[in-house]
């Protein structure tokens, strides 16, 4: 599995593992935060078991797996302490820009307060900033513009009092559009910086 896919799976398809001794384990699939389908496969010497429904569970005893449904209320009661200990789910924010600009639009600047609040509720926050452009201009110009956008947002976060040590940055130019467009087409959705807080 590709590392990014694996990370996305871990974030959106959290499984609880409760060990009750060397011969027994239970895996419960929680629903993904966006409601999209998720699944987990449990493999051992006896074979494999697929869990592909929220709150589905697999119980292993003495070398065999058995998939069975679980009730949401039962899972929440049984694993209340573990669920309460889970960190808050990651959250993403999208800042948008005018053509060729590295200054976020006013509506996007207003999101910085929400970003700051999201960081404040996490004892060990990690922030990733990724810059993007639309497909107007050359590849080289768009690489440079996406970098300038990242640097601009990075400076804004530092001005909000966020520590540089918890911020990672990357820039993609026009390589990862949200909306596929022909080369040379301006698109406001693709002119963005994504801020992920986890």
NORKAPE-V410740 format. One record per residue. PHI is phi in whole degrees, -180 to 180 (none if undefined). BURIAL is b if it has 9 or more other C-alpha atoms within 8 Angstrom, else e. Layout:
PHI:BURIAL
PHI:BURIAL
//
This chain:
none:e
-60:e
-55:e
-67:e
-63:e
-62:b
-63:e
-60:e
-63:b
-64:e
-72:b
-96:b
-131:b
-66:b
-114:b
-96:b
-117:e
-116:e
-91:e
-120:e
135:e
-72:e
-109:b
-141:b
-150:b
-136:b
-121:b
-123:b
-92:b
-88:b
-68:b
-74:b
-64:e
-94:e
81:e
-74:e
-62:e
-143:b
-158:b
-142:b
-113:e
-105:e
-119:e
-150:e
-61:e
-84:e
137:e
-138:b
-130:b
-101:b
-115:b
-131:b
-130:b
-55:e
69:b
-70:b
-142:b
-125:b
-116:b
-113:b
-138:b
51:e
89:b
-126:e
-107:b
-136:e
-85:b
-152:e
-75:e
-131:b
-85:e
-54:e
-63:e
-64:e
-62:b
-65:b
-75:e
-65:e
-111:e
-55:b
-66:e
-66:e
-65:e
-67:e
-84:e
-64:e
-68:e
-59:e
-64:e
-62:e
-136:e
-118:e
-130:b
-119:b
-105:b
-115:b
-138:b
-72:b
-55:e
65:e
-97:b
-114:b
-109:e
-59:b
-63:b
-53:e
-61:e
-71:b
-59:b
-64:e
-70:b
-60:b
-65:e
-66:e
-61:b
-60:b
-64:e
-64:b
-66:b
-64:e
-85:e
-112:b
-68:e
-137:e
-69:b
-122:b
-123:b
-121:b
-114:b
-128:b
-97:b
-140:b
-133:b
-85:b
-103:b
-86:b
99:e
-78:e
-57:e
-63:e
-64:e
-72:b
-60:b
-64:b
-66:b
-65:b
-65:b
-62:b
-63:b
-62:b
-63:e
-63:b
-68:b
-58:b
-63:e
-64:e
-67:b
-63:b
-66:e
-81:e
92:e
-84:b
-70:e
-61:e
-63:e
-98:b
-108:b
-113:e
-130:b
-156:b
-142:b
-122:b
60:b
-101:b
-72:e
-128:e
-71:b
-77:e
-120:e
-70:e
-135:e
-67:e
-59:e
92:e
-89:b
-81:e
-145:b
-64:b
-70:b
-79:b
-83:b
-152:b
-125:b
-97:b
-114:b
-108:b
-117:b
-144:b
//
